[in-house]
Amino acid sequence: MANAIQPADLGFFSVLAGAGSLSAAARELGITTPAVSRHLAQMEARAGVPLVNRSTRRMSLTPDGEVYLEHARRILDALREMEESLGVSRAVPKGLLRVNATLGFGRSHVGPLISRFVQKHPEVDVQLQLSVNPPPLSEDAFDVCVRFGAPREARVVARRIAPNRRLLCAAPGYLARRGTPRTPADLAHHNCIGIRQGEEAYGLWRLTHGRGKQARTDAVKTFGNLATNDGEIAVNWALAGHGILMRAEWDIARYLASGELVQVLPSYATPDADVYVVYAPRHRSAARVRAFVDFAASALSCSP
């Protein structure tokens, strides 16, 4: 199996796998769909195994294709990092940067941030994917993940780039009808808007009163007739007066400032949800990753 893998195949296959279809890859590469199909067929002939399962509209990788992609991306990353390490101080951020973020925060903050980032660094191509649950970095599908809270994974680089509190809030009209809670136990008599996200226990709110040795945390099981996995929808429900919501300050600061929402139980603290940028250690010297992390930290350093 001489010359089974050629250097040009690695970048081609990485783009193809990320595009999800032959036609999408053709658009991204600036060539025709038949040309993509021919290149793929030549790769598979050289490798001696099928790499892609083709269908009318979509494609998926075979098990051998998954192995091929994993090694291809690792090699491409190593080449970029070697190139940049030879001149870190003069390295210009360039190349593909794959970013993952949560739905709401990604839509409202990370997307606009990337718009400004590529204006400053036009040689960087950014692919942003939003998801409800953060993917494990071990899958190597992303270069950088923007997350709430410190990551649980070991062997990752995590930089805290912005403070963020979770706050309880409700519309003034709702509180006028149902009364304002004075203690966490009062929440049992209120309609609480649920958000199903990540691995956090659904419907369980932890509220801490006091500091240091005097601190006491109450775990309150909440109930309500509305729940969603989309934070923006949950905020809109709270604005409409449907109940009490726990939400990140980034998402509700403007409504608190305008008076459309009012903070509930302000003397009680909720678990931190600071904003982190997380990436694999092998990307530490990549100019495009360092530039993005520094840019994000500067842009989001001020609390909302």
Summary of the structure (lengths in Angstrom):
residues: 304
radius of gyration: 23.6
end to end distance: 58.4
largest distance: 77.2
contacts: 888
relative contact order: 0.15
helix: 44%
strand: 23%
